[in-house]
């Protein structure tokens, strides 16, 4: 998957689209309206071809949207077993658009992880249940500290839906 500054790219798409509908822009670019909406709203899209094509269509180069630097959150305390379990679940779904908040833990855990910068809430006004996704900082934190937490909470990896091969990646 191509890494790029989704927010900056989304603003460029919004400006380029101007007052046109997604359907009109889809006819012009050949990119699905739902994908255009996701790109404009900064949602992760596993379609590097659409990103590259839209860049060319708008008159930009891929280099105009470099991946922003992500600072791993400095957490002064150890994540609890429940928090790390939630982060494992979020990491597993890192390439999806969102995951139901209740699937990763209680509202208190979600709230604490949001304050730590490990997840983002997803504005889904048309859905009744709250959704979240792992933040870029959360991905980096997981990949940096996975070995340490694997030793600290080995039981999570024995009962987790992740096999040893998937978790070690």
Secondary structure, 3 states (H helix, E strand, C coil): CCCCCHHHHHHHHHHHHCCCCHHHHHHHHCCCHHHHHHHHCCCCCCCHHHHHHHHHHHCCCHHHHCCCCCCCCCCCCCCCHHHHHHHHHHHHCCCCCCEEHHHCCCHHHHHHHHHHCCEEEECCCCCCCCEEEECHHHHHHHHHHHHHHHHHCHHHHHHCCCCHHHHCC
